[in-house]
Amino acid sequence: MTDATDKPDEAVAPGRHRRVLQGQVVSNKMDKTIVVQVSRRYRHPRYRKYVNEQVRYKAHDERNEAKVGDSVRIVESRPISRDKRWRLTSIERTVEG
């Protein structure tokens, strides 16, 4: 018998669209949790200047495989703890060293 947590999120709810973000790992000091910083650049509606916005998300990393500096992809999921609502799906680029 397989556990429900082993299934990918797409297999659990095939018709549901979940937000997917890409960012950089800035902390992995917690057990099974990483902090991912997502940056976006947009033009301010009134002042027409470009604004850099950075948001940090806590994501669930089941196998503790992401390291600081890695570029990762996270997907929205059910609440896992008070702060965690995201899961790590893949590591896009790793940092050597």
PyMOL CGO cylinders between C-alpha atoms (Angstrom):
from pymol import cmd
from pymol.cgo import CYLINDER

trace = [
    CYLINDER, 0.00, 0.00, 0.00, 1.34, 3.38, -0.94, 0.3, 1, 1, 1, 1, 1, 1,
    CYLINDER, 1.34, 3.38, -0.94, 1.14, 6.47, 1.21, 0.3, 1, 1, 1, 1, 1, 1,
    CYLINDER, 1.14, 6.47, 1.21, -0.77, 9.51, -0.08, 0.3, 1, 1, 1, 1, 1, 1,
    CYLINDER, -0.77, 9.51, -0.08, 2.28, 11.72, 0.49, 0.3, 1, 1, 1, 1, 1, 1,
    CYLINDER, 2.28, 11.72, 0.49, 4.30, 9.69, -2.06, 0.3, 1, 1, 1, 1, 1, 1,
    CYLINDER, 4.30, 9.69, -2.06, 2.02, 10.71, -4.91, 0.3, 1, 1, 1, 1, 1, 1,
    CYLINDER, 2.02, 10.71, -4.91, 2.84, 13.82, -6.92, 0.3, 1, 1, 1, 1, 1, 1,
    CYLINDER, 2.84, 13.82, -6.92, 0.40, 16.70, -6.50, 0.3, 1, 1, 1, 1, 1, 1,
    CYLINDER, 0.40, 16.70, -6.50, -0.87, 16.31, -10.07, 0.3, 1, 1, 1, 1, 1, 1,
    CYLINDER, -0.87, 16.31, -10.07, -1.98, 12.73, -9.38, 0.3, 1, 1, 1, 1, 1, 1,
    CYLINDER, -1.98, 12.73, -9.38, -4.01, 13.78, -6.35, 0.3, 1, 1, 1, 1, 1, 1,
    CYLINDER, -4.01, 13.78, -6.35, -6.03, 16.47, -8.12, 0.3, 1, 1, 1, 1, 1, 1,
    CYLINDER, -6.03, 16.47, -8.12, -5.70, 16.23, -11.91, 0.3, 1, 1, 1, 1, 1, 1,
    CYLINDER, -5.70, 16.23, -11.91, -8.13, 19.05, -12.76, 0.3, 1, 1, 1, 1, 1, 1,
    CYLINDER, -8.13, 19.05, -12.76, -6.71, 21.58, -10.32, 0.3, 1, 1, 1, 1, 1, 1,
    CYLINDER, -6.71, 21.58, -10.32, -4.25, 24.25, -11.43, 0.3, 1, 1, 1, 1, 1, 1,
    CYLINDER, -4.25, 24.25, -11.43, -1.61, 25.00, -8.83, 0.3, 1, 1, 1, 1, 1, 1,
    CYLINDER, -1.61, 25.00, -8.83, 0.72, 27.98, -8.84, 0.3, 1, 1, 1, 1, 1, 1,
    CYLINDER, 0.72, 27.98, -8.84, 4.30, 27.11, -9.71, 0.3, 1, 1, 1, 1, 1, 1,
    CYLINDER, 4.30, 27.11, -9.71, 7.13, 29.49, -8.79, 0.3, 1, 1, 1, 1, 1, 1,
    CYLINDER, 7.13, 29.49, -8.79, 10.86, 29.44, -9.40, 0.3, 1, 1, 1, 1, 1, 1,
    CYLINDER, 10.86, 29.44, -9.40, 13.33, 30.94, -6.96, 0.3, 1, 1, 1, 1, 1, 1,
    CYLINDER, 13.33, 30.94, -6.96, 16.57, 30.56, -5.08, 0.3, 1, 1, 1, 1, 1, 1,
    CYLINDER, 16.57, 30.56, -5.08, 17.12, 28.72, -1.79, 0.3, 1, 1, 1, 1, 1, 1,
    CYLINDER, 17.12, 28.72, -1.79, 18.30, 31.15, 0.89, 0.3, 1, 1, 1, 1, 1, 1,
    CYLINDER, 18.30, 31.15, 0.89, 18.08, 28.84, 3.93, 0.3, 1, 1, 1, 1, 1, 1,
    CYLINDER, 18.08, 28.84, 3.93, 17.95, 25.10, 4.58, 0.3, 1, 1, 1, 1, 1, 1,
    CYLINDER, 17.95, 25.10, 4.58, 18.69, 25.05, 8.32, 0.3, 1, 1, 1, 1, 1, 1,
    CYLINDER, 18.69, 25.05, 8.32, 15.30, 23.61, 9.28, 0.3, 1, 1, 1, 1, 1, 1,
    CYLINDER, 15.30, 23.61, 9.28, 14.46, 19.91, 9.02, 0.3, 1, 1, 1, 1, 1, 1,
    CYLINDER, 14.46, 19.91, 9.02, 12.52, 19.15, 5.81, 0.3, 1, 1, 1, 1, 1, 1,
    CYLINDER, 12.52, 19.15, 5.81, 11.99, 22.87, 5.18, 0.3, 1, 1, 1, 1, 1, 1,
    CYLINDER, 11.99, 22.87, 5.18, 13.68, 25.32, 2.85, 0.3, 1, 1, 1, 1, 1, 1,
    CYLINDER, 13.68, 25.32, 2.85, 13.20, 29.06, 2.44, 0.3, 1, 1, 1, 1, 1, 1,
    CYLINDER, 13.20, 29.06, 2.44, 12.89, 30.06, -1.21, 0.3, 1, 1, 1, 1, 1, 1,
    CYLINDER, 12.89, 30.06, -1.21, 13.24, 33.67, -2.34, 0.3, 1, 1, 1, 1, 1, 1,
    CYLINDER, 13.24, 33.67, -2.34, 11.22, 34.51, -5.45, 0.3, 1, 1, 1, 1, 1, 1,
    CYLINDER, 11.22, 34.51, -5.45, 12.08, 37.73, -7.28, 0.3, 1, 1, 1, 1, 1, 1,
    CYLINDER, 12.08, 37.73, -7.28, 9.94, 39.52, -9.80, 0.3, 1, 1, 1, 1, 1, 1,
    CYLINDER, 9.94, 39.52, -9.80, 10.28, 42.80, -11.65, 0.3, 1, 1, 1, 1, 1, 1,
    CYLINDER, 10.28, 42.80, -11.65, 7.30, 44.86, -12.66, 0.3, 1, 1, 1, 1, 1, 1,
    CYLINDER, 7.30, 44.86, -12.66, 6.50, 48.38, -13.78, 0.3, 1, 1, 1, 1, 1, 1,
    CYLINDER, 6.50, 48.38, -13.78, 4.79, 50.58, -11.21, 0.3, 1, 1, 1, 1, 1, 1,
    CYLINDER, 4.79, 50.58, -11.21, 1.32, 51.55, -12.47, 0.3, 1, 1, 1, 1, 1, 1,
    CYLINDER, 1.32, 51.55, -12.47, 1.52, 55.22, -11.46, 0.3, 1, 1, 1, 1, 1, 1,
    CYLINDER, 1.52, 55.22, -11.46, 5.20, 56.15, -11.48, 0.3, 1, 1, 1, 1, 1, 1,
    CYLINDER, 5.20, 56.15, -11.48, 6.23, 53.94, -14.43, 0.3, 1, 1, 1, 1, 1, 1,
    CYLINDER, 6.23, 53.94, -14.43, 9.49, 52.95, -12.74, 0.3, 1, 1, 1, 1, 1, 1,
    CYLINDER, 9.49, 52.95, -12.74, 10.61, 49.36, -12.55, 0.3, 1, 1, 1, 1, 1, 1,
    CYLINDER, 10.61, 49.36, -12.55, 10.31, 47.81, -9.10, 0.3, 1, 1, 1, 1, 1, 1,
    CYLINDER, 10.31, 47.81, -9.10, 12.13, 44.70, -7.89, 0.3, 1, 1, 1, 1, 1, 1,
    CYLINDER, 12.13, 44.70, -7.89, 10.00, 42.69, -5.47, 0.3, 1, 1, 1, 1, 1, 1,
    CYLINDER, 10.00, 42.69, -5.47, 11.32, 39.76, -3.43, 0.3, 1, 1, 1, 1, 1, 1,
    CYLINDER, 11.32, 39.76, -3.43, 9.09, 37.38, -1.49, 0.3, 1, 1, 1, 1, 1, 1,
    CYLINDER, 9.09, 37.38, -1.49, 10.21, 34.46, 0.67, 0.3, 1, 1, 1, 1, 1, 1,
    CYLINDER, 10.21, 34.46, 0.67, 8.24, 31.22, 0.89, 0.3, 1, 1, 1, 1, 1, 1,
    CYLINDER, 8.24, 31.22, 0.89, 8.78, 28.24, 3.17, 0.3, 1, 1, 1, 1, 1, 1,
    CYLINDER, 8.78, 28.24, 3.17, 8.58, 25.02, 1.20, 0.3, 1, 1, 1, 1, 1, 1,
    CYLINDER, 8.58, 25.02, 1.20, 8.52, 21.35, 2.18, 0.3, 1, 1, 1, 1, 1, 1,
    CYLINDER, 8.52, 21.35, 2.18, 11.66, 19.42, 1.17, 0.3, 1, 1, 1, 1, 1, 1,
    CYLINDER, 11.66, 19.42, 1.17, 10.96, 15.80, 2.12, 0.3, 1, 1, 1, 1, 1, 1,
    CYLINDER, 10.96, 15.80, 2.12, 14.49, 14.46, 1.49, 0.3, 1, 1, 1, 1, 1, 1,
    CYLINDER, 14.49, 14.46, 1.49, 16.50, 17.55, 2.56, 0.3, 1, 1, 1, 1, 1, 1,
    CYLINDER, 16.50, 17.55, 2.56, 18.15, 17.63, -0.87, 0.3, 1, 1, 1, 1, 1, 1,
    CYLINDER, 18.15, 17.63, -0.87, 18.13, 21.37, -1.68, 0.3, 1, 1, 1, 1, 1, 1,
    CYLINDER, 18.13, 21.37, -1.68, 21.16, 23.44, -0.69, 0.3, 1, 1, 1, 1, 1, 1,
    CYLINDER, 21.16, 23.44, -0.69, 21.64, 27.18, -0.22, 0.3, 1, 1, 1, 1, 1, 1,
    CYLINDER, 21.64, 27.18, -0.22, 22.04, 28.87, -3.61, 0.3, 1, 1, 1, 1, 1, 1,
    CYLINDER, 22.04, 28.87, -3.61, 20.17, 26.23, -5.62, 0.3, 1, 1, 1, 1, 1, 1,
    CYLINDER, 20.17, 26.23, -5.62, 17.60, 27.38, -8.14, 0.3, 1, 1, 1, 1, 1, 1,
    CYLINDER, 17.60, 27.38, -8.14, 14.41, 25.42, -7.41, 0.3, 1, 1, 1, 1, 1, 1,
    CYLINDER, 14.41, 25.42, -7.41, 10.81, 25.09, -8.55, 0.3, 1, 1, 1, 1, 1, 1,
    CYLINDER, 10.81, 25.09, -8.55, 8.04, 24.99, -5.93, 0.3, 1, 1, 1, 1, 1, 1,
    CYLINDER, 8.04, 24.99, -5.93, 4.33, 24.25, -6.26, 0.3, 1, 1, 1, 1, 1, 1,
    CYLINDER, 4.33, 24.25, -6.26, 1.40, 25.38, -4.13, 0.3, 1, 1, 1, 1, 1, 1,
    CYLINDER, 1.40, 25.38, -4.13, -0.09, 22.67, -1.89, 0.3, 1, 1, 1, 1, 1, 1,
    CYLINDER, -0.09, 22.67, -1.89, -2.27, 22.12, 1.12, 0.3, 1, 1, 1, 1, 1, 1,
    CYLINDER, -2.27, 22.12, 1.12, -1.13, 23.66, 4.44, 0.3, 1, 1, 1, 1, 1, 1,
    CYLINDER, -1.13, 23.66, 4.44, 1.67, 21.52, 5.88, 0.3, 1, 1, 1, 1, 1, 1,
    CYLINDER, 1.67, 21.52, 5.88, 2.38, 23.67, 8.94, 0.3, 1, 1, 1, 1, 1, 1,
    CYLINDER, 2.38, 23.67, 8.94, 1.68, 27.19, 10.15, 0.3, 1, 1, 1, 1, 1, 1,
    CYLINDER, 1.68, 27.19, 10.15, 3.95, 28.78, 7.53, 0.3, 1, 1, 1, 1, 1, 1,
    CYLINDER, 3.95, 28.78, 7.53, 4.42, 26.08, 4.87, 0.3, 1, 1, 1, 1, 1, 1,
    CYLINDER, 4.42, 26.08, 4.87, 2.02, 26.01, 1.92, 0.3, 1, 1, 1, 1, 1, 1,
    CYLINDER, 2.02, 26.01, 1.92, 4.49, 25.04, -0.80, 0.3, 1, 1, 1, 1, 1, 1,
    CYLINDER, 4.49, 25.04, -0.80, 6.32, 21.85, -1.84, 0.3, 1, 1, 1, 1, 1, 1,
    CYLINDER, 6.32, 21.85, -1.84, 9.64, 21.41, -3.61, 0.3, 1, 1, 1, 1, 1, 1,
    CYLINDER, 9.64, 21.41, -3.61, 9.10, 19.80, -7.02, 0.3, 1, 1, 1, 1, 1, 1,
    CYLINDER, 9.10, 19.80, -7.02, 12.51, 20.01, -8.68, 0.3, 1, 1, 1, 1, 1, 1,
    CYLINDER, 12.51, 20.01, -8.68, 15.99, 21.44, -8.39, 0.3, 1, 1, 1, 1, 1, 1,
    CYLINDER, 15.99, 21.44, -8.39, 16.71, 23.33, -11.60, 0.3, 1, 1, 1, 1, 1, 1,
    CYLINDER, 16.71, 23.33, -11.60, 20.33, 24.37, -11.01, 0.3, 1, 1, 1, 1, 1, 1,
    CYLINDER, 20.33, 24.37, -11.01, 22.72, 23.38, -8.24, 0.3, 1, 1, 1, 1, 1, 1,
    CYLINDER, 22.72, 23.38, -8.24, 25.60, 25.36, -6.82, 0.3, 1, 1, 1, 1, 1, 1,
    CYLINDER, 25.60, 25.36, -6.82, 29.00, 23.67, -6.87, 0.3, 1, 1, 1, 1, 1, 1,
    CYLINDER, 29.00, 23.67, -6.87, 31.06, 23.91, -3.74, 0.3, 1, 1, 1, 1, 1, 1,
]
cmd.load_cgo(trace, "trace")
